[in-house]
Amino acid sequence: MKEMMRYGFILALICVAAAGLLATVNSFTRSKIIEQLQQEERAALKEVMPNAVKFNEVRNDKGEEVLYYKAFDNQDKLIGFVFKAGSKGYSSVIETLAGILLDDRISAIKVISQNETPGLGVRITEKKFTDQFKSKNSLDLSGVETIAGATISSRAVINSVKKKSQEIKELIKNGK
């Protein structure tokens, strides 16, 4: 019994030391990780709205969540909106970033997060699929073809972009 207590104590010390080390590393790398994520987000925003120079966040009433971004050109003129859309695909939640011009046409979309089946569902990230959205009316995506073998994943992207664009259009119409 005494030996078990000793091993338990040693194991507890190892766990405390490991947790302390992980906490220390986390405190040193947290700012770098946040900075890297912000850089990736800025690059993705620029990718879906290439003519934009500046993006302003529009947050919910509590200020906790970004609803969408307003995109401005170099003369500070509003040229469109960028938003994140998400939906359950075949094996994961698929997050997409979409840019919409003032006339409701899609400038571009980019899949920013997914964990779909390698070889099939992952094809939603390919240009052949995402380029279909360009210049389409955001409220009518009937011309976008699903990917054979990845129908659930492609429909998830199509439906999430369409649904979220309707929500954003409603928010804008109501002055948010």
C-alpha positions in Angstrom: 0.0 0.0 0.0 2.9 2.3 0.9 4.5 1.7 -2.5 1.3 2.5 -4.3 1.0 5.8 -2.5 4.6 6.6 -3.4 4.0 5.8 -7.1 0.8 7.9 -7.0 2.7 10.8 -5.5 5.5 10.6 -8.1 2.9 10.4 -10.9 1.1 13.5 -9.4 4.4 15.4 -9.3 5.1 14.5 -13.0 1.5 15.7 -14.0 1.9 19.0 -12.1 5.3 19.6 -13.7 4.0 18.8 -17.2 0.9 21.0 -16.7 3.1 23.9 -15.4 5.4 23.5 -18.4 2.5 23.5 -20.8 1.0 26.6 -19.2 4.3 28.4 -19.4 4.7 27.6 -23.1 1.1 28.6 -23.7 1.7 32.0 -22.1 4.7 32.7 -24.3 3.1 31.5 -27.6 -0.5 32.8 -27.1 0.2 36.3 -28.6 2.1 34.7 -31.6 -0.8 32.3 -32.2 -3.4 35.1 -32.1 -1.3 37.3 -34.4 -0.9 34.4 -36.9 -4.7 33.7 -36.9 -5.3 37.4 -37.5 -2.9 37.5 -40.4 -4.6 34.4 -41.9 -8.0 36.0 -41.5 -6.8 39.3 -43.2 -5.4 37.3 -46.1 -8.6 35.3 -46.5 -10.7 38.5 -46.4 -8.5 40.0 -49.1 -8.8 36.8 -51.1 -12.6 36.8 -51.2 -12.8 40.6 -51.8 -9.7 41.4 -53.8 -10.6 45.0 -54.6 -11.1 45.9 -50.9 -8.4 47.9 -49.1 -10.0 48.1 -45.7 -12.4 45.9 -43.7 -14.6 47.0 -40.8 -16.1 44.5 -38.4 -19.8 44.6 -37.7 -20.5 43.0 -34.4 -23.6 41.8 -32.7 -25.4 44.0 -30.1 -23.3 42.6 -27.3 -20.1 43.1 -29.2 -19.0 39.5 -28.7 -19.4 38.1 -32.2 -18.4 39.4 -35.7 -21.5 39.2 -37.9 -19.9 40.3 -41.1 -17.3 42.7 -42.5 -17.9 45.8 -44.6 -15.4 46.1 -47.4 -14.1 49.4 -48.6 -12.0 50.4 -51.6 -9.0 52.8 -51.6 -11.4 55.8 -51.7 -13.2 54.6 -48.6 -16.3 53.7 -50.7 -18.3 50.6 -49.6 -17.9 47.9 -52.2 -19.4 44.9 -50.5 -19.6 42.6 -47.5 -17.7 39.5 -46.3 -19.1 36.9 -43.9 -18.4 33.5 -42.5 -20.9 30.8 -43.2 -20.9 27.3 -41.6 -22.8 24.1 -42.0 -22.5 20.5 -41.1 -21.0 18.5 -44.0 -20.6 14.8 -44.2 -18.1 14.4 -41.4 -17.5 17.9 -40.0 -18.6 21.5 -39.8 -17.5 23.3 -42.9 -16.7 27.0 -42.5 -16.7 29.2 -45.6 -15.7 32.9 -46.1 -17.8 34.6 -48.8 -17.6 38.0 -50.3 -20.7 39.7 -51.7 -20.7 42.8 -53.9 -23.4 45.6 -53.4 -25.5 44.1 -56.3 -25.7 40.7 -54.5 -23.2 39.0 -56.7 -20.6 36.8 -55.0 -17.0 38.0 -55.6 -15.5 34.8 -54.3 -15.7 32.1 -51.6 -13.0 30.3 -49.7 -13.4 27.2 -47.5 -11.5 28.2 -44.3 -12.2 25.2 -42.1 -13.2 21.6 -42.9 -12.4 18.0 -41.9 -14.2 16.1 -44.7 -13.2 12.8 -46.2 -9.8 12.9 -47.8 -10.0 12.5 -51.6 -13.7 13.2 -51.8 -15.2 15.8 -49.5 -11.9 17.7 -49.5 -12.6 18.6 -53.1 -14.9 21.4 -51.9 -11.7 23.4 -51.4 -10.6 23.1 -55.0 -10.8 26.1 -57.3 -13.0 24.1 -59.8 -15.7 24.0 -57.1 -15.2 27.4 -55.5 -14.9 29.3 -58.8 -18.5 28.3 -59.7 -19.7 30.8 -57.1 -18.1 33.9 -58.7 -20.5 36.4 -60.1 -23.5 34.3 -59.1 -26.4 35.9 -57.3 -25.9 35.1 -53.6 -29.6 34.4 -53.1 -29.9 32.0 -56.1 -27.1 29.5 -56.3 -29.0 26.9 -58.4 -26.3 27.0 -61.1 -23.5 25.7 -58.8 -22.9 22.0 -59.4 -22.2 19.6 -56.5 -19.2 17.4 -56.6 -19.9 13.8 -57.5 -19.1 11.6 -54.4 -19.1 14.7 -52.2 -22.7 15.8 -52.6 -23.4 16.3 -48.9 -20.2 18.4 -48.5 -20.9 20.5 -51.5 -24.5 21.1 -50.7 -23.5 22.1 -47.2 -21.3 24.9 -48.7 -23.9 26.0 -51.1 -26.7 26.1 -48.6 -24.7 27.8 -45.9 -23.5 30.6 -48.2 -27.1 31.1 -49.5 -28.6 31.0 -46.0 -26.0 33.3 -44.4 -26.2 35.8 -47.4 -30.0 36.0 -46.8 -29.3 36.7 -43.1 -26.7 39.4 -43.8 -28.9 41.0 -46.4 -31.7 41.2 -43.8 -29.3 42.7 -41.2 -28.1 45.3 -43.7 -31.7 46.2 -44.7 -32.6 46.6 -41.0 -29.6 49.0 -40.5 -27.2 46.7 -38.7 
